Each structure stands twice: as structure tokens, then as C-alpha cells.
Amino acid sequence: MRISLATLSVMSMLFVIPAACKTGPMISVDSEEVNLGAIKQGSKSAAKYVFKVKNTGDSVLVIRDVKPG
């Protein structure tokens, strides 16, 4: 049985392209670290920062068990 190079190339693309197109969930954040400076103990002002999180993948992103570093 002989398979031409063109046929073999097309068949291999059928398996490689779909796998390459799916990335799954991918998390993207605007900043991984934030320096809030020195905060005096007992200070009444709150230190706040809002991280912007985005799913840049092609399926649902589930975030669980978030813990402070």
C-alpha cells in the first residue's frame, strides 16, 4: 500500500491542528506583585489593591483555594 506525501501531510494536520488550537483555561493578571509600602502597626487606613484577573484561554477557568502569600 502506497501513501503519497500529500496524503500523509493532510492526515497528520487533521490530528495536530485541533490539538494545537485548544489551549484550555489560561489565567492572566495585570500584576503578580504589589508593593503597598510601609504600613504602621495600628494604622486605621486599610491597604487595598484590586488584581484584575482575566481568562485568556478557550475554556472555563475555575479558581479555587485562594490563599494569601
C-alpha positions as CSV (number, residue, x, y, z in Angstrom):
1,M,0.0,0.0,0.0
2,R,1.5,3.4,-1.0
3,I,0.5,6.6,0.6
4,S,1.6,9.8,-1.1
5,L,3.4,12.5,0.8
6,A,0.5,14.9,0.3
7,T,-2.0,12.4,1.7
8,L,0.3,11.8,4.7
9,S,0.7,15.6,5.3
10,V,-3.1,16.2,5.2
11,M,-3.7,13.2,7.6
12,S,-1.1,14.5,10.1
13,M,-2.7,18.0,10.0
14,L,-6.1,16.6,11.0
15,F,-4.6,15.3,14.2
16,V,-2.1,18.2,15.0
17,I,-4.2,21.3,14.3
18,P,-7.1,20.6,16.6
19,A,-4.7,19.8,19.5
20,A,-2.7,23.0,18.9
21,C,-5.9,25.2,18.8
22,K,-7.1,24.1,22.2
23,T,-5.4,25.9,25.0
24,G,-7.7,25.2,27.9
25,P,-8.1,27.8,30.6
26,M,-5.3,30.4,30.9
27,I,-5.2,32.9,33.7
28,S,-3.8,36.4,33.1
29,V,-3.3,39.0,35.8
30,D,-2.3,42.7,35.5
31,S,0.4,42.3,38.1
32,E,1.8,39.4,40.1
33,E,3.1,41.5,42.9
34,V,2.1,44.8,44.6
35,N,4.2,46.9,47.0
36,L,2.0,48.8,49.3
37,G,4.9,50.4,51.1
38,A,5.3,50.7,54.9
39,I,2.2,50.4,57.0
40,K,2.4,51.3,60.6
41,Q,1.0,48.8,63.1
42,G,-2.3,50.0,64.4
43,S,-2.9,52.3,61.4
44,K,-6.6,52.9,60.7
45,S,-6.1,53.2,56.9
46,A,-6.6,50.0,55.0
47,A,-4.2,48.7,52.4
48,K,-6.0,47.7,49.3
49,Y,-5.3,46.6,45.8
50,V,-7.6,45.1,43.2
51,F,-6.0,42.5,41.0
52,K,-7.5,42.3,37.5
53,V,-7.9,38.6,36.5
54,K,-8.8,37.5,33.0
55,N,-9.3,34.1,31.4
56,T,-7.5,34.3,28.1
57,G,-8.0,30.6,27.3
58,D,-10.7,28.9,25.3
59,S,-12.5,27.0,28.2
60,V,-13.9,27.8,31.6
61,L,-11.4,29.0,34.3
62,V,-12.2,27.8,37.8
63,I,-10.3,29.5,40.7
64,R,-10.3,27.6,44.0
65,D,-8.5,27.6,47.3
66,V,-7.1,31.2,47.1
67,K,-4.6,31.8,49.9
68,P,-2.5,34.9,50.7
69,G,1.2,34.6,50.0
